[in-house]
Amino acid sequence: MNDNQTELIHESLNDTQTIVYPTRNVTGPNYEFEVKIIKTFSAEFLTSLDFKIENLSQNSNGGYVPPGEETLNPSTDTSGEFNNEFFTDKNLVGNSNNDPVITPSTIDPVSTVTGNMYHDETDVVLKGRGLNIVFTRTYNSGQTRTYTATSNQPFNKGWTHSYNMRLVANDYGRTYDHSENIDNTVSSITYVDERGGEYNFWVESDGTIKSPTGLFADLICNDSTNIHTIKFSNGVEYIFSGELKIPDDSAHLTQIKDPYGNILSLHYENGRLETINDNISDRVELTFSYKNDRLNAVVDWTERRWEYGYDTENKLITITNPLEESITYTYHPGTDLLKEIIKPENRNGKK
């Protein structure tokens, strides 16, 4: 629309009216959008000016408006390519289930990014004068596909718990064409969080560690003491112990500290979590016991007991609380994919 056309429209206006001036479409690889200029007039006077960008491409990608009158044509190739070296074939993309900012999700327990089904159940809550102790189990169907260096499942495939956090050293990349994938050098360190989500810290050639996008924390590794610390922006620190010198090395969680000097300490026997205590009381708060390499009981300092039952394939099928109320789990035949969660008819004093 030229200046003469604009002037004629102005003269025809008697009342306040909004006019939209459409522009040509802007297209490019995997995007197409339209910019519209919106002018509002009262009589012949311009009272406001705005613009609107309308996405026409059925996706969330953007683009740019090129200079001049260059003709842009839509791409015929919309397949795209994914080659993010931070997320390797060996690692799950845990961010998609655990980051409320990065992850679009639904009210149902299914990640809209990965399609993984996930489920949380809190068994034990011990209120403390310092840090609380909360034992939560998490199921993620994405973790049932294979065991990896980061699996370390205390239950069967797919299940983890809130104190099963760890660091895992690994190479990176999706193909072996890159020399860094076969030089036996640690190029990234994976932090496995409370729910089994994975965040990959980049390790530069000079040893500098770069935090992943969306995780407001710093990882400080000490290869001489094998003590490694994740410091979060709220002042909380997670302390891990173990060698991280070659790919597949791992370090387990040994302490949680808050900014006020409160500490939870985790103690291990033969690589398995045995007890948790704090630095305020002299007692052991939680004790863990195992059978056939599976967690079979958690006992608190009052001797309340939570028991975990397994079938002949070592799959978690029951959890029984101190009130002798049981939850039952079933799986799709031949898999570790959770099918049913059957709660007791009588629970919490109600039927």
C-alpha positions as CSV (number, residue, x, y, z in Angstrom):
1,M,0.0,0.0,0.0
2,N,1.5,3.3,-1.1
3,D,1.3,6.8,0.5
4,N,-1.6,7.9,-1.8
5,Q,-3.7,4.9,-0.8
6,T,-3.0,5.6,2.8
7,E,-4.1,9.3,2.5
8,L,-7.4,8.3,0.8
9,I,-8.3,6.0,3.6
10,H,-7.6,8.8,6.1
11,E,-10.1,11.1,4.4
12,S,-12.9,8.5,4.5
13,L,-12.8,8.2,8.3
14,N,-15.4,9.9,10.4
15,D,-15.0,7.8,13.7
16,T,-12.3,6.0,15.4
17,Q,-11.2,3.1,13.3
18,T,-8.3,0.6,13.2
19,I,-6.6,-0.3,9.9
20,V,-4.3,-3.2,9.4
21,Y,-1.6,-2.9,6.7
22,P,-0.5,-6.5,5.8
23,T,3.0,-7.0,4.5
24,R,4.4,-9.9,2.4
25,N,5.1,-13.2,4.0
26,V,8.6,-13.9,5.2
27,T,9.8,-17.5,4.7
28,G,12.9,-19.5,5.1
29,P,14.1,-22.9,6.2
30,N,11.4,-24.3,8.6
31,Y,9.7,-21.0,9.2
32,E,7.1,-18.7,7.7
33,F,5.6,-15.6,9.3
34,E,3.8,-12.3,8.4
35,V,4.3,-8.9,9.9
36,K,1.3,-6.6,10.0
37,I,1.3,-2.8,10.8
38,I,-1.7,-1.7,12.8
39,K,-2.7,2.0,12.8
40,T,-5.6,3.5,14.8
41,F,-7.1,6.8,13.6
42,S,-9.6,9.1,15.2
43,A,-11.1,11.1,12.4
44,E,-8.1,11.9,10.2
45,F,-5.6,11.9,13.1
46,L,-3.3,8.9,13.9
47,T,-3.7,8.0,17.5
48,S,-1.7,4.8,17.9
49,L,0.7,2.6,16.0
50,D,1.5,-1.1,16.6
51,F,2.7,-4.2,14.8
52,K,1.8,-7.9,14.9
53,I,3.9,-10.9,14.0
54,E,1.8,-13.9,13.0
55,N,3.4,-17.3,12.8
56,L,2.2,-19.2,9.7
57,S,4.5,-22.2,9.8
58,Q,2.8,-24.6,12.3
59,N,5.9,-24.6,14.5
60,S,7.5,-22.4,17.2
61,N,10.6,-21.3,15.3
62,G,11.1,-17.7,14.2
63,G,13.1,-16.0,11.5
64,Y,14.2,-12.5,10.4
65,V,13.0,-9.9,8.0
66,P,15.7,-9.5,5.2
67,P,16.6,-6.2,3.8
68,G,15.4,-5.0,0.4
69,E,12.9,-6.8,-1.8
70,E,14.6,-10.2,-1.9
71,T,12.2,-13.0,-2.6
72,L,12.2,-15.8,0.0
73,N,11.0,-19.3,-0.7
74,P,9.9,-21.9,1.8
75,S,12.2,-24.8,2.4
76,T,11.3,-28.1,0.9
77,D,13.3,-29.9,3.6
78,T,11.7,-29.8,7.0
79,S,13.3,-32.9,8.5
80,G,15.9,-31.0,10.5
81,E,18.9,-32.5,12.3
82,F,19.7,-33.2,15.9
83,N,23.3,-33.6,16.9
84,N,23.6,-32.1,20.3
85,E,26.9,-33.4,21.8
86,F,25.8,-32.8,25.4
87,F,23.0,-35.4,25.1
88,T,24.7,-38.6,24.1
89,D,23.2,-42.0,23.1
90,K,24.2,-43.2,26.6
91,N,22.4,-40.5,28.5
92,L,18.7,-39.9,29.1
93,V,17.5,-36.4,28.6
94,G,16.3,-35.9,32.1
95,N,15.7,-32.2,31.8
96,S,12.5,-33.0,29.9
97,N,10.9,-34.4,33.0
98,N,12.4,-32.3,35.7
99,D,12.8,-28.7,34.6
100,P,9.5,-26.8,35.0
101,V,10.9,-23.9,32.8
102,I,12.4,-25.9,29.9
103,T,9.7,-28.7,29.8
104,P,6.2,-28.4,28.4
105,S,4.1,-31.0,30.3
106,T,0.6,-32.0,30.8
107,I,-1.5,-32.7,33.9
108,D,-1.0,-36.4,33.1
109,P,2.3,-38.0,34.2
110,V,3.8,-38.0,30.7
111,S,6.5,-35.8,29.3
112,T,5.4,-34.0,26.2
113,V,9.0,-33.9,25.1
114,T,10.1,-37.5,25.4
115,G,6.8,-39.4,25.9
116,N,8.2,-40.9,29.1
117,M,5.7,-41.8,31.8
118,Y,6.9,-40.8,35.2
119,H,5.5,-41.2,38.7
120,D,6.6,-40.0,42.2
121,E,5.7,-41.5,45.7
122,T,7.0,-40.2,49.0
123,D,7.4,-42.9,51.6
124,V,9.2,-41.2,54.5
125,V,9.2,-37.6,55.7
126,L,11.3,-36.8,58.8
127,K,11.0,-33.2,59.9
128,G,14.3,-31.9,61.3
129,R,15.5,-28.9,63.2
130,G,17.8,-28.4,60.3
131,L,17.3,-30.2,57.0
132,N,14.3,-32.5,56.5
133,I,14.8,-36.1,55.4
134,V,12.4,-37.0,52.6
135,F,12.7,-40.4,50.9
136,T,10.8,-40.3,47.6
137,R,10.7,-43.0,44.9
138,T,10.5,-42.0,41.2
139,Y,9.5,-44.1,38.2
140,N,10.5,-43.0,34.7
141,S,9.7,-45.3,31.8
142,G,12.6,-43.9,29.8
143,Q,15.0,-45.6,32.3
144,T,13.6,-49.1,31.6
145,R,15.2,-49.4,28.1
146,T,18.8,-50.3,29.1
147,Y,21.2,-50.3,32.0
148,T,24.0,-47.7,31.5
149,A,26.8,-46.3,33.6
150,T,24.3,-43.8,35.0
151,S,21.6,-46.3,35.9
152,N,22.6,-47.7,39.3
153,Q,19.0,-48.6,40.1
154,P,18.4,-49.6,43.8
155,F,15.1,-51.1,42.6
156,N,14.4,-52.6,39.1
157,K,14.8,-50.7,35.9
158,G,12.9,-47.4,35.8
159,W,12.9,-46.8,39.6
160,T,15.2,-44.5,41.6
161,H,15.0,-42.6,44.9
162,S,15.8,-39.2,46.2
163,Y,19.2,-40.0,47.7
164,N,20.4,-42.0,44.7
165,M,22.1,-38.8,43.3
166,R,25.5,-39.2,41.7
167,L,28.0,-37.8,39.2
168,V,29.2,-39.8,36.2
169,A,32.2,-39.0,34.0
170,N,31.7,-39.6,30.3
171,D,32.9,-38.8,26.8
172,Y,30.4,-36.9,24.6
173,G,29.0,-37.0,21.0
174,R,26.8,-39.2,19.0
175,T,29.3,-40.6,16.5
176,Y,32.7,-42.1,16.8
177,D,34.0,-39.9,14.0
178,H,35.1,-37.3,16.6
179,S,38.4,-37.9,18.2
180,E,37.2,-36.8,21.5
181,N,34.9,-39.8,21.7
182,I,37.7,-42.3,21.7
183,D,40.5,-40.6,23.6
184,N,39.4,-41.9,27.0
185,T,39.3,-38.3,28.3
186,V,36.4,-37.0,30.4
187,S,34.7,-34.4,28.2
188,S,31.5,-34.0,30.3
189,I,30.2,-35.0,33.8
190,T,26.6,-36.0,34.2
191,Y,24.8,-35.0,37.4
192,V,21.9,-37.4,38.1
193,D,19.4,-35.7,40.3
194,E,16.7,-36.8,42.8
195,R,14.3,-38.0,40.2
196,G,16.8,-39.6,37.8
197,G,17.0,-36.5,35.6
198,E,20.4,-35.9,34.0
199,Y,22.3,-32.6,33.6
200,N,25.6,-32.6,31.6
201,F,28.4,-30.3,32.7
202,W,30.9,-29.5,29.9
203,V,34.6,-30.1,30.7
204,E,36.9,-27.9,28.7
205,S,40.4,-29.0,27.7
206,D,41.9,-26.8,30.4
207,G,39.7,-28.4,33.1
208,T,37.2,-25.6,33.3
209,I,33.7,-26.9,33.9
210,K,30.7,-25.2,32.3
211,S,27.2,-25.5,33.7
212,P,24.3,-26.7,31.6
213,T,21.7,-24.2,30.5
214,G,18.8,-24.0,32.9
215,L,20.7,-25.4,35.9
216,F,21.7,-22.5,38.2
217,A,24.6,-24.4,39.9
218,D,28.4,-24.8,39.6
219,L,30.3,-28.0,39.7
220,I,33.7,-27.9,41.4
221,C,35.8,-31.1,41.0
222,N,38.8,-32.0,43.1
223,D,40.6,-34.9,41.5
224,S,43.3,-35.0,44.2
225,T,40.8,-35.6,47.0
226,N,38.0,-37.1,44.8
227,I,35.5,-34.8,46.6
228,H,33.3,-32.9,44.2
229,T,30.7,-30.2,45.0
230,I,27.6,-28.9,43.3
231,K,26.8,-25.4,44.6
232,F,23.3,-24.1,43.9
233,S,22.3,-20.5,43.7
234,N,20.3,-20.8,46.9
235,G,23.4,-21.7,48.9
236,V,22.7,-25.5,49.1
237,E,25.6,-27.8,48.4
238,Y,25.7,-31.4,47.3
239,I,29.0,-33.2,48.1
240,F,30.0,-36.3,46.1
241,S,32.8,-38.8,46.6
242,G,34.5,-40.9,44.0
243,E,37.0,-40.8,41.1
244,L,35.9,-38.9,38.0
245,K,39.1,-39.3,36.0
246,I,38.1,-41.6,33.1
247,P,34.7,-42.1,31.3
248,D,32.2,-44.3,33.3
249,D,33.8,-43.3,36.7
250,S,31.1,-42.3,39.2
251,A,30.8,-40.5,42.5
252,H,28.0,-41.0,45.0
253,L,26.3,-38.4,47.2
254,T,27.8,-38.2,50.7
255,Q,26.5,-34.9,52.1
256,I,23.8,-32.2,51.6
257,K,24.6,-28.8,53.2
258,D,22.4,-25.7,53.5
259,P,23.7,-22.1,54.0
260,Y,23.0,-22.3,57.8
261,G,25.4,-25.1,58.6
262,N,22.9,-27.9,58.6
263,I,24.3,-31.1,57.1
264,L,22.9,-34.5,56.1
265,S,25.5,-37.3,55.8
266,L,25.1,-40.4,53.8
267,H,27.1,-43.5,54.6
268,Y,27.8,-46.5,52.3
269,E,28.8,-50.1,52.5
270,N,30.1,-51.9,49.4
271,G,28.8,-49.0,47.3
272,R,25.2,-49.2,48.7
273,L,23.6,-46.6,50.8
274,E,23.3,-47.8,54.4
275,T,22.4,-44.9,56.7
276,I,21.5,-41.2,56.7
277,N,22.1,-38.9,59.7
278,D,22.2,-35.2,60.4
279,N,24.7,-33.1,62.4
280,I,22.2,-32.0,65.0
281,S,21.1,-35.3,66.6
282,D,23.4,-38.1,67.5
283,R,21.2,-40.8,66.1
284,V,20.9,-42.5,62.7
285,E,17.7,-41.2,61.1
286,L,17.3,-43.8,58.3
287,T,18.7,-47.2,57.8
288,F,18.6,-49.1,54.5
289,S,18.8,-52.9,54.0
290,Y,19.1,-55.0,50.8
291,K,18.3,-58.4,49.5
292,N,19.4,-59.8,46.1
293,D,21.0,-56.4,45.3
294,R,17.6,-54.7,45.8
295,L,16.5,-52.3,48.5
296,N,14.0,-54.3,50.6
297,A,13.5,-52.1,53.7
298,V,13.9,-48.6,55.1
299,V,13.7,-48.1,58.9
300,D,13.6,-44.7,60.6
301,W,14.9,-43.9,64.1
302,T,11.6,-44.8,65.7
303,E,11.8,-48.2,64.1
304,R,9.0,-47.6,61.7
305,R,9.6,-49.9,58.7
306,W,8.8,-49.6,55.0
307,E,9.2,-52.9,53.1
308,Y,9.7,-53.4,49.4
309,G,8.6,-56.7,47.7
310,Y,9.8,-58.1,44.4
311,D,8.7,-60.8,42.0
312,T,10.8,-63.7,40.7
313,E,12.3,-61.3,38.1
314,N,13.3,-58.8,40.8
315,K,10.7,-56.2,39.8
316,L,9.3,-54.0,42.5
317,I,5.7,-55.1,43.0
318,T,4.8,-54.0,46.5
319,I,5.5,-51.3,49.1
320,T,4.2,-51.8,52.6
321,N,4.2,-48.9,55.1
322,P,4.3,-49.1,58.9
323,L,0.5,-49.3,59.0
324,E,0.7,-52.4,56.9
325,E,-1.0,-50.7,54.0
326,S,0.4,-51.9,50.7
327,I,0.6,-50.5,47.2
328,T,0.9,-53.0,44.4
329,Y,2.5,-52.5,41.0
330,T,2.1,-54.5,37.8
331,Y,4.1,-54.3,34.6
332,H,3.5,-55.0,30.9
333,P,4.5,-58.6,30.2
334,G,8.1,-59.1,29.4
335,T,9.1,-55.5,30.2
336,D,9.8,-53.2,33.1
337,L,7.1,-50.8,31.8
338,L,4.8,-49.9,34.7
339,K,1.2,-50.8,33.9
340,E,-0.9,-50.4,37.1
341,I,-0.6,-48.7,40.5
342,I,-3.1,-50.4,42.9
343,K,-3.5,-48.5,46.2
344,P,-5.1,-50.1,49.3
345,E,-8.9,-49.9,49.6
346,N,-8.4,-48.6,53.2
347,R,-5.8,-45.9,53.5
348,N,-5.2,-42.8,55.7
349,G,-8.0,-44.0,58.0
350,K,-10.5,-43.8,55.2
351,K,-12.1,-46.4,52.8
